[in-house]
């Protein structure tokens, strides 16, 4: 979604410190508890408390029937400081 000034909400979140969070959720099937099913959740979230992921997992446990087995989380800030290197010399072309 793009706001009036042309900056997307996702970009605003990144500037505020949000990073892309991916969670692989393994859960047991309600009718066949011996079987595991996987679900991948992805959203912008704040490290290290992950409020959006915790809200989603609370919703899952309250409203959905498949009990959680495990949650594996990966997180990456997409906006990072620039990497700078010293230059040894200068090459000039005509």
Secondary structure, 3 states (H helix, E strand, C coil): CECCCCCEHHHHHHHCCCEEEEEEEEEECCCCCCCEEEEEEEEEECCCCCHHHHHHHHHHHHHCCCCEEEEEEEEECCCCCCCCCCCCCCCCCC
